[in-house]
Amino acid sequence: MLSSMELQSLLRRIDHKGYPAYKDTRGSYDFRGFVLSIDHVQGDPFASPSKVSVHIKGAQAGFPKEYYKKRHCRIALQDLLLRHFAREIEKVSHKAGGSGKSGLMAVSRPRQEILERSACQITPDNGNLTVRFEVGFPANGRTINARELEKILFDFLPKCVSFSLYYKALDEKEVQRCVWLAEDQQYIREQLAVQGLTAFVANGAILPRESGVSGRPMKGAVVFASPASMEVELALPHHGPLRGMGIKKGVTLIVGGGYHGKSTLLKALEAGVYNHIAGDGREYVITDGTAVKLRAEDGRSIKKTDISMFINHLPNKKDTVHFYTEDASGSTSQAAAVVEAMEAGAKAFLIDEDTSATNFMIRDELMQRVVNRESEPITPFTHRIRQLYEVYGISTILVAGSCGSYFEKADCVLQMKQYMPYEITEFAKEEARVFAGEQGGAPAEEALAAAEPDVLRVIKPDKSFNDARFKIKTGGLDTITLGREPLDVRYLEQLCDTEQLNYLGTLIKYMQCHVFDGKKTLQQAVETVERLIADKGIGAVCEGSYLPCHLAEVRAQELFAAINRYRKLAL
């Protein structure tokens, strides 16, 4: 390791030379309060910015051990420090001039969700802190402007570090509240299983968002309050008693008129698989961590998936036990999504009628009378929803605005009126019984029993991933390009951050190169990677001399889903 003075001398020596001379700066430098590591130097001022990192010993950072020993506390603390560091960096970005990306200083900008990220990491055994970010090394044309880089590294950066990454520089109460909130959220997650709940929504929560492209809470929104019949009280470690709506395991139906908050509640439950920052309004909206949002996805590919639980006896004699298509219909795509989510270990399905295939969800009574069962290859979800819970232990929370056929299947019916929930289970079931009587009784449904789907699929490796020229690119929250093959993930609605797509691409590449061997099932392959990450951290699947600064954790459910949508998957 060199000293900061040696870096300063080096910069002055290469000033006004050709841009490639910046490569000489790679290495680690002692700035006394922290170590600066220049991990990767950009090829020219118009290329992707240089990758640098700051390393601080745990004793110098000074955070109490109890704030980072437990994983959920550590992730919350990392998130808080990253947000503080990002605010400081933003103040000085581009204050050093030059061509192209000269003077840029950028770091991850977390949204409302709290995720583990490669941008900020704390070592649990000693509290050592690392922050990774990008800097555009300044140049005039393609000539080094080392004086401007010296300004960044010796003036701007030390101030950003000192104001945001040391315990003594921060508001101790703010840090404590951050960690305490994480502990309270973890307690609620643990209580879901203890109390037989799929989700919990605290009284006082703000569920509507500012806009369709903003995750911030809507100003003046209706404050959530639980129906008395569904209210539970939890004794949180720090917050103390907290009351709210407990959604029990089983089948829950959310109904109501248009624009009354049905989908808003479901969206909050979708996001409840992640913890949220204080002030988000959904801090205490907690959903089973394996819950998966299901929907129709016309045109997606399906690879050897057993959809026979829902679809059989196709006119073209196509095999539905090992179903394959490059252009799925709405019903086949949703059937595959159910089985794939079962494969991924989901214990709760979240479904909105508006984004579902109608013929997959329901066949009304008149249609069943006109088109007899033998002529219809689809067994609708309404015939299977009870089986999914009673046999497989998978709960369903379903938003329905126009279909009443699920009333008799539901354990709980929740009506939304002007964003307020009302429990109407008995009323809805009585109306369903009266309606069935007036119609002369409903047609006989499919028997409950059905063969268990075969989800043990073996994946073969794809050698193209081993090519040194293989690149991973992402496009917003919609696409991951693996080599030249686009992977459409726009309908994986629980992905909330572009850095998650970066990590998904990295995970899939690692699995293709090191895990898929033509012997392991997809379940075994994902379990292998999860064990590796749990043991060695988020960077365990990354190759190269440095850890990228733009990766965020993903759930196993999204990893399964992304792999299943990869069109070149070898089975």
N, C-alpha and C positions, 0 to 999 in steps of 0.2 A: 504494500500500500504506500502511495506517495502522499506528500503533504499538500495542503491547499496552495502553499507558496510555490511548489514545483509545478502545479497546474497553471498558476498565474504566469510563471516564467515561460512555460510551454506555449501558452496562448499568445504571448507577446512575440515569441520566436516565429510563430507561423502566420502572424498577421500579414495580410495582403498577399499571401500565397494562394495557389489554386485550391479550390474547395476540397479535393481529396486529402489535403494535409490535415483536415479535421480528424481523420481516422486515428491520428496519433494520440488523440485525447482519450481513447478508450481505456478504462481502468477505474480504480477506486482511489479516492482522495479524502484525507482526514481534514475535516473542517472543525475539529475539536468537539463541538456540540453534536455533530453528526458526521456520517461518512457519505460522501457523494459518489455514486457509481455511474459512470457513463457506459451504458450497456450496449448501445448500438448507435452508430453515427449514420445519418442519412447520406445518400450518395450525392445529392445536389440540393440547392435551396428550395427547389420546387417539388422534391420527393416527400414521402411521408416523414414527419418530424423524427428527430432523434429520440431514443428511449433512454431515460435516466431514472435513477432511483435514489432515495434517501433512506439511510439506515441509522436507527437510534437505539442504543443499548437500553434495556429495560430499566436499569437503575437510573439512567439519565432522563428517560421519558417520565418515570415516576408514578405511573398509574398503580393503584392498589391491586394486589394480586387477585382479590375476589372479583374484580371487574373483568378479568380476562381468563380465568381458569375454566369456567363453564363455557361451552361452545356458544350457546344462545346469547350470553352476556358479551362474549368476545366479538361476535359478529355485530352486535348493536354498537359496541364501542368503536370498532373499526369504521362502521358506517358514519358515526358522529364525527370522528376525526377527519374522514374523507370529505365530508360536507364543509367542515371548517377550512380545510386546506384548499378546497376548490374555490371557496369565496375569496381567500387571500390571493390565489393564483390569478383569478379573474381580474383583480385590480391592476395587475402588472403585465398581463398578456399584451403583446404587441407594443409595449412601451420602448422596446429596443427595435430599431428600424432595420430595413434591408429588403432584399428581393424575396419573392416567393413567400415561403412560410417563416421567414426570418422574424424572430422575436416572439413567435407563438409559444405560449405556455398553456398546456391543457392537461386536465386530469378527468377521471370519471365524474359524471354529474348524476348522482343517484336521484331517482324520482321519489315517489311516496313509499315504495316498498324497501324493506331492509333485506339486503342480500349479501352473502359472502362474495367478495370480489378480489381479484388479483391486485387491484390498485392499492389496497391497504390491508396489511396483514400483521397480526400480532402473534408471536410465538407463545403458546400457552404455558410452557415450563419456565420461561424467564422474562416474558414481557417485552422482548426485543421487537421493535417496530420498523416496518418497511413500507414506504409509499412509492409507488411507481407512476410515472407521468411522462409527458412528451414536451420537448423543447425544440423549436425551430432554430437551428444554429445560424446566426446572421451572416449575410454575405451581400456584397455589392456586385450584382451580376453573378458571376461564378468565382468571385474573389473573396476570400475570407475577411470578415470584419470582426476580428477577435476582440476589439475594444467593446463592442456591443455585447458579445457573449460574456465577457468579463463582468459587465454591468449586471447581466442576468444572474450569473452564478455567484457573484461575490456581494451583490447588493440586494437584488430583489429576492432571490431564493432564501438566503438566511433569515430575512425578515418573515417570509411566509412560513418557514419552518418554526421559528421561535414563537410566532403568534398563534399557531394552530396545533402543534404536535406534542407539546409538553403539558403535563397535568397542571403545573403551577401557573401556566399562562391561560388556562381555561377557567370557566365558572364551575367550581366544584359541585355546586348544586345541580347545574345542568347535566354534568357528567353522571352524577348519582341518579337523577331522574331517568336518564336514558337507560342505564343498567337496570334500575328497578322496574321500568316499564317492560323490558325484555323478560325479566323474571316473572312478572305478572302474566304476560302473554304466554310464556311457557307453562305456567301453572294452569291456565285455562285449557291449553291443548291437552295437558295430562288429564284434566277433569272431564273432558269430552268422553274418553273411554270409561272412566270410573262411573259417570252418571248416565251412560248409554245415549250420548248425544252425537249427532252428526255435525252440528254447528251451534254457535252461540253469538247472539247479537245484543250488545249492551244497550240498556236504556240510555238515551242521550246521544247515541251515535248519529252521525251525519252521513247518510248513504249517497245522496245525489252528488254528482261531480260537476265541476265548474263548466265543462263543455265536453264534447266528444273527443277532443284531443288533449284534454287536461286532466290530470289526476287529482288536482286540488279540490277541496270541498266547495260546494256551491254556497255562496253567501245567502243568508235568509232562508235556507232550506228547512223543511219540516224535520223536527227532531224525533228520532225513533223512540217508540215506547211499546213494550211488549204487551200482548193480551194477557190479562190476569191468569188465564188458565194455562198459559205456557211459560209463565215467569219462573225463573229459578234464581237463587242467590248463591254467589260464589264468594268465599272468603279469601281474597287475594293477599299474598304475602306483604305487599307494600300499600296498595290502594285501599285495602280493607274490604268490607262488604261491597259487592257489585251485583246489581240485579239486571236481568235482561231476559231475552227470549231464548229458550233452549229448544232447538229442533231435534226431536228424538229420532233415533235410528228407525228405519222403516220407509214408508212411502208418504211423502209430504207433497201436497198439491197447493200451488200458489195461484189464486184466481183473482179476478177483478176486472173492472172496465179498463179501456184503453187509457194510457197516460196517468194511471193511478199508482204506479210504482212497482209493478210486478217484476219487470226486467231489471229495474234499479236494485231491488233486493237481491235478485239472483246474481247480478254483477258483483255486488258486495260480497256475496258468499263465494263466488269464483275467486276473488282477490284474497279472501280470507285464508287461503293456503299459505300466504306470506304474512309476516309481521309488518306493521306500518308505523311510521314515525309519529311522535306526539303532534297533535294538531291536525292530523289527517281526517279525523272524524270516524275512522274505521279502526282505531287502535285496538278496540276490544270486539271486533268482528272476527271470530276465529272459526275456521272450518277444518274438518278432518283433512290432514295433510296429504292424503292420497286422492282426494276428490278430483274428478275429471269432468270438464265441460264437454258434452257430446253434441254433435250437430251433423247435418247432412253436408257432404262435400262432393258435389257433382264433378266428375272428371278426374278424381284422384286415382292413383294406382293401388291395387290390392294384391298382395303376394301370398298365395297358398294359405289363406285364412279360412278357418272353419266357421262359416256363417249359417250352418244348417239349423241352428237354434231358431233362426228367424226366416230363412229362405230355403225352400226345397222344391224338387220336382219342376225345375225350369223346363220350358217347352223345348229348348235346344239340347236337353239332356246334360247341360253343363254341371260339372262337379261342384257342389257347394260345401263339401267337407274340406276340399283343398282349393278354395275359390281363387281364381286369378283373373284380373282384368287391368287394362291400362286406362280405362275410361269408365269409372264406376258411376252408377245412377245414384240418385239421392238415397233410395232405400238400401241398396247394397253397401254404399259408403257408410251409412249410419249403423247398419248391422255389423260391419267390420269394425267400426269404432268401438262398439260395445264389447266385442270379443277381445280386441286389442287392449282395451282398458282393463279387462279382467286379467289378461296376461301380465299387465303392468302392476297388478296388485291393488287396483282401485277398490275402495270400500264405500264409495259414494259417487253417484252419477248426478250431474247438474244438467238439466235439459230445458230449453226454451222452445215451446211449440212453434214460435215464429221462424226459427232457423232449423226446423226439423222437416224431414220428408213426411208428408201427410199419410201416404199409404204404408209407411213404416210404423207410424205412431198409432193409427186407428183405422178400422173399417166399421162404418156405422151400421146400424141394424138393418136399414133398408138395403144397403149394398150387400150385406151378408145374405139377405133373402133372395136378391136378384142374381148375384154371382155366388154359386155354392162353393163350399170349402174346397172341393176337389179341383176346382178351376182356378184357385188362387194360390200361388206359390209362397206368398208372404204370410208369416205368422206375425201379426202386429205386436208392437211393444206392450200394448195394453194386456195382451195374453201372457206376457212373460214377466211383467214387473213384479208380481208377487213372488214368483219363483226365484228371481234374482236376489230378493231379500231373504226368503225363507230357506232356500237351499244354499245359496252362495254368500249370504250375509252382506249383500251390497244394497245400500239404501239409495233411494232416488228422491231428488227434489225437483219437481216438474212445474214449470210455469205454463198454465193453460188459460187461454182467453176465449176460446170458442168451442172447445170439446169437453163435453160433460161425462164422457165414458169412463174417466178415471176416478170419478167420485166414489164409486163402490170399491175401488181398489185401494184407496188412500187410508192411511192410519190417521192423518191429520190434514184438514183443509183450512188454508189460511187465505182470507180475503183482504186485498189491499184496497183501501179507500182513501184517496188523497194522501198517499204515502204512509198511511197508518195501517197496521195489521190488525185483523180481527179473526179470531178462531171460530169457524162456522162448521165444524166437522159433523155434528149431529144433524143440523139443519140440512146440509148438503146431502148427506146419506138418506135422510127421510125423503127429500125431494127426488132423489134417484130411485128410491123404492116406489114412490107414487107414479113416477114417469114410466118405470118398467111395467107396472100394473096396467096403466092406461094403454100401453103399446102391446099388451098381451104377453109380456115377458120377453126377455132378450134371447136371441139365438144362443144355442150351446156354444161355449168357447172351447178352445184347445185345452186338452188335459194338461195339468200342471207339469207332469213329468216330461223330461226331454233329455236327450243324451248330453253329457257334459262336453262342452266344446274342447276340441283338441288344440291346445295352445303351445305345444312343445315343438317349435320350429327351429331347425338347425340352419345356421347362417354360414355360408362359405366366404372366404376372404376375396376381396377385389384387388388385384395386383396393381391397378392403375393408381391406387393411393400411395404406393411406394415410390412413384416417380418423383425425383428431386424437384421437378418443375411444377408439381401439384400445388395449387393455391386454393385457399378458402376465402370467399368474399361473402359479405352479407348486404342485403338491401332492406334497410329499416327493420320492421317486424314481419316482413313478408317472405323473404327468400334467403336461403343459404345456397351459394354456388360452390359445389364441390368439384374441383377441376373445371370441367365444362358442363357439368350436369346441375341444373337448378333444382333445388328442393323447396317445394312450396309449403310453408308453415303458417300461412296467414290465418288459417282456421284453428290453429292451436291458440285459443283465446286467452289462456292463462299465462302465456309468455308475456312479460311486461317490460322487458328491457332489451335493447339491441345487443348488449354485452352477453346476454344469455344465448343469442344466436351465434355469436362468436365462439362461445364455449361448446355449444352443440356441434358445430362444425369440427372443432378440435377433438371432441370426444369421439365422433363418428370416424374421423381419420385414424385416431389411435386404435379404436376397436378393429377397424379394417386391417391395420398393419400388425397388431399385436394380440388381439383377442379372438376374433372370428377365425376358426380353424376347420370348419366343416364337421366338427364334433359337438361343440357346445351348442345348447339351445340359446335362443335370444335371452331368455330369463337368466340362464347361467352366465352369459356374457355380460349382461348389465350388472349382475351381482358381483362379478369379478372386478369390474371397474369401480363400483361403489366401495368395495373393500379397500381397493388401492387408494382411492381419494380419502376415505376415512382415516387411513393409516399415514399417508404422506402429504395430504393436502390437495388443494385445487390445482396445483401445478404439476401433479404427478403424471398427468397425461400429455404434458407439453414437451415438445422437442426443441432443441436449439440451446444456445448458450445463455439465454436469459428468459425470464417469464414475462409474457406479454402483459401490458397494463390495462387491457380492455376485456377482461373475462368476468362473467358473473355466474354463480351456481345455477344449476337447473335441477328440477326434480326428476326422479326416475321415470315418472309418467310422461314427461315431455321428451325424454331421451327415447323411450320406446316409440312414442308417436312419430318422432322425426325419422327414426330408422324405418318404420313401417311405411313411410311416405316416400322413401328414396326409390326412384324408379329403376335403378340399376342394381337393386338388392339381389344378391345371389343366394338362392335357396335350393 
